[in-house]
Amino acid sequence: MDETGVLGLLEELSILLEDSKAVFGKSNMRQVDITAAFEIMDEIRDLFPSEFAQARQIVRERQALLDDAEAEANRLIEDARSQAMTIASEQEIVRISQQQAETIMADARELERETRAGAEDYADEVFSHVEQSLDNVLGQVRRVRDRLNHNRSVPRYAVQPLPIHIPTHLLAAAEYRNYEADMPPFRLSAGVDEYRFAEPLRWQADITNTGGALLVTGTVEGRAATACARCLEEAAFDVVGEIEGYFLISGAEAELDDIEEDEFDVLPESEVLDMAPLIEAALVLEMPLVPLCDEECKGLCPRCGQNRNEGECACEAPEDAAPNPFAALEGYRFD
């Protein structure tokens, strides 16, 4: 029997869960192809009786050997009896033949017993591996569900507007003013990941009139948290973003020779500047492409779902596994 049959399908199911896309705005929820998942589960169900059938086939083959041996023994006995009828003085030959036949029968029965026991031990070992893999997968599913339930219990804070009323003196060329304040906690979406800021963020900005336009420069600092892309545990890190903005003043003339259209906005007629979009943009640019809890994070086992940071699992890489095409990049830092 192919020991990798059921285990291979379980690996496909684990890879399907790992490679599924996250729900937009909910990085800990995955969009799983349910049709593919059910097909894999159906194949697992189909393989169970198939592997039992293979075990029975081994027993039947051994039984055939026993039957052949028994037939051979009966033939020897019949030959001995035939010779005894014609040569009465050769009774010893008959006795020896009977002994040989009994020995052959005993050996055949012992072979049958050992074969049956071996088949049962093999089947028990296969199902033991299946049980262990299912337990690991279920454990990982429970951990993900616990994290999802925890995230539902955490309040979702929307980004609050941060209006700044531009004073009249700032509308004059070369005027300058500094602003600083705290931004309430909120959640920020960057690609497929969602980052949580549980504590207020500190920001400061300088607004300078460059002649017909307001230049906004500053920084925002805070601590973000999200799910690690490898092990799904929390990854938290400090963030410092650079705030930048350029706003044309209505009715004033400004030099735009080296500025693209998407690099500036127009100051609203209300002369109120909202800092929230600028702060969001500054933070998004600082978010990592692949958030990790640690640079050395070992991630999850693709076969059983075990968190390798907590300890190695008992899974072994298949001997016929294809070489990793990215192995040459191991140790390369993309900083």
ABEGO torsion letter per residue (X at the ends): XBAAAAAAAAAAAAAAAAABBBBBGBAABBBBBAAAAAAAAAAAAAAAAAAAAAAAAAAAAAAAAAAAAAAAAAAAAAAAAAAAAABAAAAAAAAAAAAAAAAAAAAAAAAAAAAAAAAAAAAAAAAAAAAAAAAAAAAAAAAAAAAAAAAAABBBBBBBBBBBBBBAAAABBGBBBBBBBBBBBBBBBBEABBBBBABBBBBBBBBBBAGGBBBBBEBBBBBBBBBBAAAGBBBBBBBBBBBBBBBBBBGBBBBAAABBAAABBBBBAAGBBBAAAAAAAAAAAABBABBBABAABAEBBAAAGBBAAAEBBABBBBAABBBBAAAAABGBBAX
